[in-house]
Amino acid sequence: MLNDSTKHKGLRNQLVDTIERKGIKDKKVLEAIRNIPRHLFMDSGFIDFAYQDKPFPIAAEQTISQPYTVAFQTELLQVKPKDKILEVGTGSGYQAAVLIEMGAEVYSIERQKELFNKTRKFLPKIGYVPKKLIYGDGYKGLTEKAPFDSIIVTAGAPFVPKALLKQLKINGRLVIPVGENTQKMTLIIRKSEKEFEKHEFGDFRFVPMLKEVEKK
Ligand code: SAH
């Protein structure tokens, strides 16, 4: 089942050409996408769709992001080997695999138990070992491992959570899609303890970043 054929590799080369044409320039991002067997992150019935530049349903009504979106966010992170990166929204683990492939140390938080369990078992099976996967609420970040070189949020956030800003190193980068129905891709760079620089990019559409289920 976990095989990666010449056919899949060929389709991946075409996918990389497509996202390069759409404007992705970072060679290390493109190489990571070329190397990772995206079809293995999707339920078997959808394997034929794995190398179209489209998002796709995974478990628990969530989606694996469109490859172009993954590339766009990753390019904004300016990943360097050994960077300590926090991801909010583990989902299928594909984005985490891209970061690991680029040499980063990845911590990733997921609030859906089913996905958390599935991805925790799956990623090491195909050779991608995160530093830690956490079942929890991404709005809180991960205080005990902060500060991070960068933080990536892969769900649509209604606002920028303060906790995430606090957990950035100086010169650290937060890439987060902000908005309710559609989201503006937003890059925030921490210039000093108190100063943050904000850059906005195009519109994207993500599944919503949800609040923790209230405990009664
Ligand atoms: N990075 C994923 C994309 C998954 S979609 C991939 O490559 O496949 C976004 C994910 O964010 C979903 O799995 C969703 O359950 C999760 N999510 C939503 N709100 C969250 C929150 N508050 N904390 C952590 N994860 C959250």
Boltz pocket constraint, residues with backbone or C-beta under 6 A from the ligand:
constraints:
  - pocket:
      binder: B
      contacts: [[A, 62], [A, 63], [A, 64], [A, 65], [A, 88], [A, 89], [A, 90], [A, 91], [A, 92], [A, 93], [A, 94], [A, 95], [A, 96], [A, 109], [A, 110], [A, 111], [A, 112], [A, 115], [A, 136], [A, 137], [A, 138], [A, 139], [A, 154], [A, 155], [A, 207], [A, 208], [A, 209], [A, 210], [A, 211], [A, 212]]
      max_distance: 6.0
